[in-house]
C-alpha cells in the first residue's frame, strides 16, 4: 500500500479502492484451486447438489475472509475504509467466487446427463484444469510471451491444477 499526502498537514490519504479494470486474474485462479480442493476431497462422499453448495459456501467464506483481512490491514495502517472502498474491494475479488460457475455448471450438467457423482466430480476437475490453462495462456499473452514460452506457461498452469488434484486425491479424496 502506498500513502499519498493529503491536504491535512502530516496525515496521509488512504490508498484508493481497486477499480474494476485493475482486477487481476489471481482471484479467479485462487477460486478455481479452492473449488478443485473441495471437489477432490469430498467429491465422492457427497451428493452432487450438496457438493456444489459446499464449493460455493467455501468460496464465499474465503472471499469474505480475504476482504476482511484486507480491510483490517487497511484500517491498522490508520485508514478506516469507506463504504465505497469496501464495495470496490469486494467487487474486485468476486472472481474468487465466480470462477466456480463453469466448473459447477459442468458438475451439475454431467450429473443431470446421468453421470455418477464421482464421475461428475472428475469432469468438473478436468474443466478446472482446462480453465487454469486458459488463465495461463492469457497471462502469458498479456506478458508478451509467444511461441514456446507461452505454451510452457499454459502447460505449467495445467500441471499445477493436476498436481493439486493428485495431492488432494492421495490424501483421501476421490476414489
C-alpha positions as CSV (number, residue, x, y, z in Angstrom):
1,X,0.0,0.0,0.0
2,X,1.3,3.4,-0.8
3,X,0.5,6.5,1.1
4,X,0.0,9.9,-0.5
5,X,0.0,13.2,1.3
6,X,-3.4,14.9,1.5
7,X,-4.4,18.4,2.3
8,X,-4.1,18.0,6.1
9,X,-0.5,18.6,7.3
10,X,1.2,15.5,8.4
11,X,-1.5,13.0,7.6
12,X,-1.8,10.5,4.8
13,X,-4.6,9.7,2.4
14,X,-5.6,6.1,2.2
15,X,-4.9,4.1,-1.0
16,X,-7.9,4.3,-3.3
17,X,-10.2,1.3,-3.6
18,X,-9.4,-1.0,-6.5
19,X,-11.2,-0.2,-9.7
20,X,-12.7,-3.0,-11.8
21,X,-10.2,-2.5,-14.7
22,X,-7.4,-3.3,-12.2
23,X,-8.7,-6.7,-11.4
24,X,-6.0,-9.3,-11.7
25,X,-6.6,-13.0,-12.5
26,X,-5.2,-14.1,-9.2
27,X,-8.7,-14.2,-7.6
28,X,-10.1,-16.4,-10.3
29,X,-7.1,-18.8,-10.2
30,X,-7.4,-19.0,-6.4
31,X,-11.2,-19.6,-6.8
32,X,-10.5,-22.5,-9.2
33,X,-7.9,-24.0,-6.9
34,X,-10.2,-23.8,-3.9
35,X,-13.0,-25.3,-5.9
36,X,-10.8,-28.2,-7.1
37,X,-9.7,-28.8,-3.5
38,X,-13.2,-29.1,-2.2
39,X,-14.3,-31.3,-5.2
40,X,-11.3,-33.6,-5.0
41,X,-11.6,-34.1,-1.2
42,X,-15.3,-34.6,-0.8
43,X,-16.5,-35.2,-4.4
44,X,-17.2,-38.9,-3.9
45,X,-18.6,-38.5,-0.3
46,X,-21.4,-36.0,-1.1
47,X,-24.3,-35.8,-3.5
48,X,-23.8,-33.5,-6.4
49,X,-26.0,-30.7,-5.3
50,X,-24.6,-30.6,-1.7
51,X,-21.1,-30.7,-3.2
52,X,-21.9,-27.7,-5.4
53,X,-23.3,-25.8,-2.4
54,X,-20.2,-26.8,-0.4
55,X,-18.0,-25.3,-3.1
56,X,-19.9,-22.0,-3.2
57,X,-20.1,-21.7,0.6
58,X,-16.4,-22.4,0.9
59,X,-15.6,-19.8,-1.8
60,X,-17.9,-17.2,-0.2
61,X,-16.2,-17.8,3.2
62,X,-12.7,-17.4,1.6
63,X,-13.9,-14.3,-0.3
64,X,-15.2,-12.6,2.8
65,X,-12.2,-13.7,4.9
66,X,-9.8,-12.3,2.2
67,X,-11.6,-9.0,2.2
68,X,-11.9,-8.8,5.9
69,X,-8.2,-9.3,6.3
70,X,-7.5,-6.6,3.7
71,X,-9.8,-4.2,5.5
72,X,-8.2,-4.9,8.8
73,X,-4.8,-4.3,7.3
74,X,-6.0,-1.0,5.7
75,X,-7.6,0.1,9.0
76,X,-4.5,-0.8,11.0
77,X,-2.4,1.5,8.8
78,X,-4.6,4.3,10.1
79,X,-7.0,4.4,7.2
80,X,-10.6,3.5,8.1
81,X,-12.1,2.1,4.9
82,X,-15.1,3.9,3.4
83,X,-18.2,2.2,2.2
84,X,-17.1,2.8,-1.4
85,X,-13.7,1.2,-0.7
86,X,-15.3,-1.8,0.8
87,X,-17.8,-2.2,-2.1
88,X,-15.0,-1.8,-4.7
89,X,-12.7,-4.3,-2.9
90,X,-15.5,-6.9,-2.6
91,X,-16.3,-6.4,-6.3
92,X,-12.6,-6.7,-7.3
93,X,-12.2,-10.1,-5.6
94,X,-15.6,-11.5,-6.6
95,X,-13.9,-13.6,-9.4
96,X,-12.7,-15.8,-6.5
97,X,-16.3,-17.0,-6.3
98,X,-17.4,-16.5,-9.9
99,X,-14.6,-18.6,-11.2
100,X,-16.5,-21.7,-10.0
101,X,-19.6,-21.0,-12.2
102,X,-18.4,-23.0,-15.2
103,X,-17.0,-26.0,-13.2
104,X,-20.1,-26.2,-11.1
105,X,-22.4,-25.9,-14.2
106,X,-20.3,-28.8,-15.6
107,X,-20.6,-30.8,-12.4
108,X,-24.4,-30.4,-12.3
109,X,-24.8,-30.9,-16.0
110,X,-22.9,-34.1,-16.0
111,X,-25.0,-35.4,-13.2
112,X,-28.2,-34.4,-14.9
113,X,-27.0,-36.3,-18.0
114,X,-26.6,-39.5,-15.9
115,X,-23.0,-39.5,-14.8
116,X,-22.3,-40.8,-11.3
117,X,-21.5,-38.2,-8.6
118,X,-17.8,-39.2,-8.7
119,X,-17.7,-39.1,-12.5
120,X,-19.4,-35.7,-12.4
121,X,-16.7,-34.5,-9.9
122,X,-13.9,-35.8,-12.2
123,X,-15.4,-34.0,-15.2
124,X,-15.6,-30.7,-13.2
125,X,-11.9,-31.2,-12.2
126,X,-10.9,-31.6,-15.8
127,X,-12.8,-28.4,-16.6
128,X,-10.9,-26.6,-13.8
129,X,-7.6,-27.8,-15.2
130,X,-8.6,-26.5,-18.6
131,X,-9.6,-23.1,-17.1
132,X,-6.3,-22.9,-15.3
133,X,-4.6,-23.4,-18.6
134,X,-6.7,-20.6,-20.2
135,X,-5.6,-18.3,-17.3
136,X,-2.0,-19.4,-18.0
137,X,-2.4,-18.7,-21.8
138,X,-4.0,-15.3,-21.2
139,X,-1.5,-14.2,-18.6
140,X,1.5,-15.2,-20.7
141,X,-0.1,-13.4,-23.7
142,X,-0.5,-10.3,-21.6
143,X,3.1,-10.5,-20.6
144,X,4.1,-10.5,-24.3
145,X,5.1,-14.2,-24.4
146,X,4.6,-16.0,-27.7
147,X,5.5,-19.5,-29.0
148,X,7.2,-21.9,-26.7
149,X,7.3,-19.6,-23.6
150,X,3.5,-19.1,-23.9
151,X,3.0,-22.8,-24.4
152,X,5.2,-23.5,-21.4
153,X,3.3,-21.1,-19.2
154,X,0.0,-22.7,-20.3
155,X,1.2,-26.3,-19.6
156,X,2.6,-25.2,-16.2
157,X,-0.8,-23.8,-15.2
158,X,-2.4,-27.1,-16.2
159,X,0.2,-29.1,-14.3
160,X,-0.3,-27.0,-11.2
161,X,-4.0,-28.0,-11.4
162,X,-3.3,-31.6,-11.9
163,X,-0.7,-31.7,-9.2
164,X,-3.1,-30.2,-6.7
165,X,-5.8,-32.6,-7.7
166,X,-3.5,-35.6,-7.4
167,X,-2.2,-34.5,-4.0
168,X,-5.7,-33.9,-2.7
169,X,-6.8,-37.3,-4.1
170,X,-3.9,-39.0,-2.5
171,X,-4.9,-37.6,0.9
172,X,-8.3,-39.4,0.7
173,X,-10.3,-37.6,-1.8
174,X,-11.9,-39.0,-5.0
175,X,-11.7,-42.8,-5.5
